[in-house]
Amino acid sequence: MGWLVYFLLFTLGLPGSESIGTFLDNVIVDTTVGPLRGEILRTPLGVLSRFLGIRYAKAPIGNLRFERPQKPPRSSDVVNATAFGDMCLQDLNVQLETVFPRTYVNKRFPHTRMSEDCLSLNIYVPGSLLNATSIAERRALAVMVYIHGGSWEWGTGMNFDGTNMALLGDVIIVTINYRLALFGLFSTGTSAAPGNYAFEDQLCAIHWVRNNIEAFGGNASLITLFGNSAGAASVALHLMSPRSRGLFHRVIIQSGTYPPGDETANALMGPSVSENSLELARRLECESDNIEEVVECMRGKTALEIKQVFDEYKNEKDGIFSQPLQPRFDDDFLSADDVARGNAEGVPVMLGTVNDEFAFIFAITGKLHTLDGIQDLADEYIDNFIHSKKMKLFLKYQYLGENFSNAPPSVVRRAFLDAMTDLNFLKPDYLAANEFSNKSNVYAYHMTHKSSFAHWPDYVQAVHMDELYYVFGDVFEKDLFGQNAPTEEETKLSEYMVNAWTNFAKTGDPNTPSPLINGSRPLWLPYTVDNKYYLEWTANLSQQSLKKNLRLREMVLLVDVLEKMRNSFEIAVPPGMLCMVTENMKLFSVMLGVSVFFLVAFLVMLTLWCRQRRARQYGM
């Protein structure tokens, strides 16, 4: 397998928009791109003003392909902003019904039009914007800009309907499109095509919001970035980028981050991105010793040709498990030094995970409801992740116990799910929380609630992206879920989560200005290195929901033992598997003394674990 597993988990994060309200009127707001005509809707939760498909950059076509986004010209005519723009080019051959309820998928994809002319954003404003005087007089609202996930290869802003979140939380929600796959990440490693266009697009959209949001009743000095999966990793990258600094004031990182201090990524991302990019160019018959000629040739290819070659190349490299192109250090948007420094000082951070993140991969690969091939899947992934037999045995002992060689398939599946969730999600969050908490307030969470409308089997609880149903208030729309409508407890949970997210956007503290629960609300304490607090999101929220030390034993194993042992034994790990989000320890110089030290540490800890035996019982 390729090295995506973590980022694929970032696939098409859904929540998007069929109209959920009754049309009341049109409204026009003046912006830097000209006057925009939006809609005012009456919904079950209140009146909302909505603007869709707003162009924030010129179409990145022709000579603008593989360039930074350019500001669009101002229109003297009123521009219609009542329909979503095109999706950015992507492969839609993903069986979404294996992950989301079918009715949900049908309603959250108003269209599937794709083109390169896709750089647009959508704005959801609580209340009516018809009365300009009242807008100017009312308190400016906090603004939340959502960056979708999808491995930087899939997804679109329209899939995330901001209506309910805006109305429940009294904030402005903005969702955006950005270039994906080869269009967003192609790089020659030179100034001819430096790469990172996806992040340049995101940055351009953030600038547009900052320059225009006051016209919609928003506060340009109160902007929060939030995202899930690759969108969350994007948020973390903006947190560390000097070019993004000062454009936003809080961040929420959901199930995906880029932990600071990762020096291994610098060497891996640069060469692998440019090598894969040039191989893709060669397959498109764009080959030359002159890099400028290669880029010019690529600009002459049709969008369909580029998309087709990328999709074929990706499938050759294990399909959904591969990610040929990634972000890269370009010493402009981001450098290795920026990452090493963290650069989070003064910016409050919320971050968290759900407890069975990796079950999403089981669903995509058809292993969710069967035990057939689960051992092969586990072996294949572990073999690509770790080459040392000693390290494999160490991991198997930790997650399966001393009789791991005789473990039944159901136990292997549960252990594999835990191990991959720990490695790909909890460990990066753990490292990021420790780093960021030295510079700012950090609030950590972990969701364990299993949705009543989910089709997950008994052994699975909350799966990657499940929190989005609650954060966006989707559970208030019963018809999204067919016959399995969300329960009253789940709409209450959504209310609490929206409250916490939007409180954080307003004040940097999820507890204020509105308490999570009237009466005995759980006080969500900040995470620190000494007190690793996190809030567990369940349907039965109480003060006991505030907990400490999420899977600390496993985190110590993976960070303080496994990674250091990997380095001390000089284990060969293929670059493709060293995902920037899953590999977060600095490479140490391998000296004899260090090797001996970690070998002794390994033997001591292994002995202790042998005595303790794993208490957790795996089963279906």
N, C-alpha and C positions, 0 to 999 in steps of 0.2 A: 504494500500500500504506500501511497504517497504520504506526505506529512500533513495533509489537511486535517485529519480528523477533528482537531479542535475548531478550525475555522469553518469547516463545513457546517459545523453545528450552528453556524451562523446563517444558515440557509434562509430563505424567504420568510422572515419573520412576518407574520401576516397582519394582525389587526389592521381598513380601507373603505371604500365608501360607496355604497348605495345611499341615496338620500334617506335620512332617518327622520325627516321632519316635513312639515307643511310649508310650502312657499308662501311668504308674506309680501315681500317687496324686493326690489333691487336697491342697491346702495353704491355710490361712487366715492372712491377715496383716491386722492392725488398722491402719486409717488414719483420717484426718480425715473421710472420707466414710462410715466404718463398716468393719466386717470384710469383706474381699474374699476370695472363693474362687478360687484359681488352680489350675493344673495342673503336675504334675511329669512331664517327658517324658524318655525315654532316646533319644538321637539317636546317629548314627554318630560324632559328635565328643564325646559325653559327656552327662551329665545336666543338665537345664535346668529352671528354674522359670519359668512364663510366666503373665502376667496380661493379659487382653485387654479392650478396651472399657470402661476405667475412666472414669467420668464425672468430669471436673475442673471443670465449670461447669454451671449450670442451662441448660436448653434455651433458646436465644435466640429465643423466639417471643412473639407478642403484643406487650405493652408492652416486652419485652426485646429486640425486634428493633431494630437500629441503636443498641444500648446496649453499654457495656462488659460483659464477662462477669461473672456473679454467682456467688458461691460456692454450691455445692449443699448442701442440708441433710445432716446425718449420719443414716445409716440405723442403726436398732437391730438390724435383721436382717442376716444374712449376704448379701452381694451377689455374685451370680455374675459372675465375670470370666474366663470361658472361651470367649467368642465376641467377635468384632470388632463394634464399634458401627457405626452407619450412616455412610456417606460423606456429606460435606457436599455440598449441591446444586451440580451442575456439568453441563456438556455433555459427554457421553461419545461424541459422534460423531467420534472420532479413530481413524483406522485404525492401531491399535497394531502390527499385524502388519507394517507397512511399516518399523518400527523395531526391534522385538524378535522373537525366535523365537516362533512360534505356541504351542508347548508352554509356553514361559515365561509368556506372557500368560495362558494358561488356568489355570496353577497359581498365579499371583500375584494372581488376582482371586477370592477365596473367595465373594464376593457383590458385587452392584452396587446394593444398597439405598441410597437417598438420602433425607435429610430435613434439616430445620433442626436437629433434635435430634441433633447430630453431634459435640459437643465432648467427645471422649474421647481417651484415650491408652493405649498398650500398653507393657508392661515385660517385658524378657527378662533373667533373672538366671542366671548360671552356677552350677550345683550345685543341691542340694536345700535348700529352705527349711523342711523338716519339723521339723528340730531347732533350736528357737529358741535354745537355749543355745550351740550351735556357731556360729550366726549372730552372736550378740553377741560371741563370743570371737574370731572371725576378723577379719582386717584388713578394714576398710571398703573397698569397691571404688570405683574411679573410675566416674563416670556420664557417659554420652554421650547427649545429647538431639538427635535428628535431626528437622530441619524439611524437609518434602518440597517439591519444586519444582512447577511447573505454571503459571507465569505468574500466580500468585495467583488462578487461575480453575479449575484442575484439580488432581487428586491426592488422596491419602489416606494416612494413616500405615500402614494395614494392608498396603500394597504393598511395604513394606520390612521383611522378616523379619529380626529382630535375632538369631536363634538362633545362626548360625554365627559371627558377629562377636563375640558375647558369650562364646562358648566358646573361640574361638581366642585372643581378647585378654584374657580374664579381666576383663571390665568389664560393667557393667550398661548395656543399650541401651534407650532410651525413644523411641518414635515417637508423633507426635501428629496429630490433626486440627485444623483451624481453618477459620473461615468464609471462603468464596471468592466471587469475582466481586462482584455487586452487594450480596450479603449481608455481605461482608467489607470493602467499600471505598466504599459509598455515602456521599456527603458533600454537605451543603448549604453547607459552608464556614463554618458557624455552630455554636454550642453545641447547637442542636436535633438535629443529626446531624453530628458532627465528622469521622467517618470513621475509618480505620485500625483497624477492629474485628478484622481478621485478625491484626494485630500485638498487639492487646490480648489476643486469645485465646492467642497464643503465649506472651505474658508471663504470663498466668494459669496456663498449663500449666507453665511454668518454676517459678513460685511453688509450685505443687502438688508438683512433684518435689522442690524444696528442702525443703518442709515434711514430706514423707513418705518420702523415699527411704531413710532410715536404717532404717526398718522392714523394708526389703527387703535390707538388708546393704550399702547404698550410703553413700558419703561425701558429705554435703551441701556440703562445702567443696572438692569436687573435681569440678565439673560442667563439661563441655565442650559447647558448641553446635556442631553441624555440619550442613551442608545443601548441596544441589546446586541450581544455577540460581536460580530465585526463592527457593528455600529458603536458598541461599547469600547472596543479597542480603538476605534477612530477617535472617540471622545478622549481617551487616555493620551493618544498621540497629540491631539490639540492642546491638552493640558501641559505637555512638555515642549511643544513647538514655540520658539520665540516669536514666530510670525503670527501666532494665534493669541499670544498673551495680551490680556487686557480687553479682549473682545467679549468675554463672558465672565461670569462671576461665581458659578457653582457648576459642579459636574455630578452626574449620576451614571454609574458604570454597572450595567446589568449583564451578568454572565459572560464576561469577556473583558480582559484588560491587557495592558502592555506593562508588566512590572518594570520599574526602573532598575538600573544597574546591570542590565543584560548586555555584556560585552560580546557574547558569542554571536548575537544577531548581526553585528556590524560586518563581520567577515562573511557570514552566510547570505545575507539578503542581497548585498551588492552584486557579487559574481553570478549567483544563481538567477537573479532577475534578468540581468543583461544577457546571460548565456541563453536562457529560455526565450527571451525576446528576439534575439538574433536568429535562433533556430526557427521560430515562427515566421520571421521575415524570409528566411531561406525557403521555407515551404511555400511562401507566397511569391517565390521567384524574385525576391528583393535581396540580392546578394552582391556585395561590393566591398573593396578595401576602403572605400570612402564612406564613412558613416552617414554623412549628410545625404549622399545618394541613396542609401538604404532607406532613410526616413522619408525622403521625397518619393521614393517608389511606393512605400507603404501608404502614403497619403493619396496615391493614385488608385489604390485598390478600393473596391466597393465595400460597404459596410458588411454586406452579406458574406463576401469572400473572407473577410477578416474573422467574422464570427464563426463561420464554418470551420476554418483552419484551427482556431483556438479550441473549439469544442472537440474536434477530432484529436488534437494533441493532448488535451486533458484526459480524454477517455483512454488513450494509449498509456497514460501514466496513472492508471487505477481510478479513473473517473472521479466520483464524488470525493474520494479520499486524497486527491492530488490538488495542489495549488501551485501551478507553474509560475505565477506572478504574484508578488506581494509588495507591501510598502518597502521602501529602501531609504537608507541614509543618504541624503543628497547634499548635506551641509547647507541647505537652504531652508526647506520646510522643517527638516529634522536632521540632527547629527547625533553621533554616538555620545558626545559630551552632554547634549541636552537630556538624553535618556539616563545617563549616569547620574546627572544632577537631580533628576526627578522634576524640578521646576513646579512643584505644586504649592509652594508657599503662599499662604493667604487665600487659597481657593478651597472652600469646604467640599468634601468628597462624600458621596454615598455610594456604596458598592455592595454587591451581593450575588448570591447564586441560588439555585434550587437543588433539591437533594438527589435527583436522578437525572442530571443533565444529559449523560451519555446515552440514555435510552432513546434519544432522538435518532442516533445512528442505528440502533437496533431496528427502529421503525423504517428508516430509509432503506436499509439493507435486507428487510424482510425477516429479521431474526427476532422480532418482538414477541411473536406468539408461538415460536417453535424453538426446540432445542437442537434441531438438525444443524450441524455445521458450526455450532457456537464455539466448540473447542478450536476448530480451525481458524475462526475469526479472531479469537483471543491470541492464539499462537502467532498468526500472521502479523497482527498489530504489534505484539510484544517483540517479535523477532526483528521488526524494522525499527523499533524504538530502542532496544538494547541488544548489543551483540554478545556481551559477556554471559557465559553460562552461569557464573557465580551470581551475577546480578539478577538474572531471571529467577534463579532458585530463591534468592533473597525476597524478591517481590511475591513469588508464589507462596512462600512460607508465611509472609505477612498477611496476605489476603485469603489464604485457603487453609492455613494450619499445617502441621507437620505431616499429615496424610494427604497432601495435595495431589500426589500422583494417582490416588484412588478416588478423587472427588467426583461425585456424580455430575452430569451435565447441568442440572439446575443450580448446584452450588457453584460450579465454574461460571455460569452466566451471572449470578449475583455478585460474585467476587470480581469478575471482569468489569461489570457495570460500576461497582464501587471504585475500583482501581483507576479506571479511565476518567471517571468524574473527578476523583481526587487529583490526578495528574494534570488534567486538561483544564480544570475550572477552579477547584478549591485551592490548589497550591498557588496558581498565579494570583488569586485574590488575596490569599494569606500574605504573600510577599509584597503585593501592592499596598495592602492595608498597613503593614508594618512600616513601609517606606513613607507613605503619604502622611501617616499619623505623626511623624516627626516634624511635619511642616504645617499641618493644618488639622482642623477637626475632621474626623472620619466617622461615618455611621455605617455599620455593617449589618447585613440582613441575610437570612437564609429561609427560603420558602419550602415547606414540607406538605402543604395542603394538596390533596389529590382532588381535582375537580370532579364533581358529580357527573358532568357531561362529557368527561374525557373517556376515550375508549382504551385506556391503558390497562394491561392485565394486572392481576392481583399483586404481583411482586414489585410493581412500579408505583411510585407516588407522583411528585411533581417533576415534570420533564422540561428540558430546555425550551424556553420561550413561554412556558405556562403562565408566568407572572404577568405577561402582557394582557391577557384577558381581563385582569383586575386593575392594572395600572391605567389602561385606557378606558376602563368602565364598560367594556364590551358585555359583561354579564348583565347589564341593565337592559340589553336588547335580547329578549327571550327568543325571538324568532331566528337569531343567528345560530341556534344550537339544535334546531329540529325538535324532536320529541323529548330530548333530554335537557329540559330547561334548567338553568342554574337555580339553586335554592335561595331562600331568603338569607341564610347564613352567608352565602357566597356574595350576594349583593352587598351585604354589610361589610364583608371582608374587603370588597372592592372600594367601598366608601372609605374605609380606614386607610387603604393603601394609597388611593388618590390623595387623601388628606395629608398623609406623610410626605408623599412626593412633592405636592404643591406647597406645603409648609416649607419644605427644604428650599424650594425655588424662591420663596418669598423672603426667608430669613436666614437660610443656611443651617436651620435647626428643624428637624422633622416634627418636633414636639410643639412648636409655636408657629403662627399665632393661634391655631385651633387645636385643642387637645385631640388625641386619637380616639379616646373613649371618655365620654362624660362620666364623671364619678371616679372610678378606680381605673384610670387609664395607665397603660404601660409607659413608664418613662424610658425613652430610648436613649441610653447613655452612649457617649462616644467610645469608639474603639481606641485603645492604646496598646503599646507593646506589653505593658505590665498587666493591663486589664482588657482582655480581648472580648469585649462585649459585642453581642449581636442580637438582633431581634428576630425571633422565629415567627414567620407568618403562617398562621393556621386559622381555621374557621373559629376557633375558641381562643380569641386573643385575651390575654390577661397580663398582670404584672409578672407572672411566671414565664411569660413569653420572652422576657429579657434573659439571655443566657450568656455563658462565657465559654471560650476555648473550643470552638467548633472543630471537631475531629483533630484535636491538637496532636494526639499520638501519631496519627497518619501524617500530619504536616511535618512533625519532627523527623519521622522516618524519611519522607521524600526530600526534605530540604537539608537537614543536618546530617543525614547518613547517606542516602542513595546518591545525591548529586556529588557529594564530596568523594564518595567511593568511586563514582564514575570517573572523576578526574584523576584520582590517585592511581587507579589501575590503567589509565591511558586507554580507556575503552573507545573503540572506533564506533562513532555514531554517524550514519549517513546524513549529510546536510539537509536532505529533504525532510527528515524527521525532527530536526531541531527547530520546531516552530517557535517563532518569537514569543508566543504567549505561553508555551509550555516549558520552555527552557529559560530559567531565570537566575541561575547562579553564575557568578563570575568564574571564568576559567582560571584555575590556580596553576602556578608553575609546578611541574611534577618533579619533586626532588625525593631522594631516597627517604629522608627523615619524615616528610609528609606522608609518603606511601605507607611507611611502617606505622605511623600514628593512626591513620584511618583503618589500616588492617586490624590493628588491635581494637580500635573502637568498634569495628564491625563484629569481631568475635565476642566482645563483652556484651554488646546489645543483643546479639543473636542468642546468647546464653540466657539473658534475662527474659527475652520473649519466649524462649522455650519453656521457661518455668511458669510464666504467666498463662500461656495458652490463650488463644484468642477467645474472648467471651461471646463475641457476636455469633449468632446462629444464622447461617445462610439457608435459604430455602425458597420454594416457589411462593 
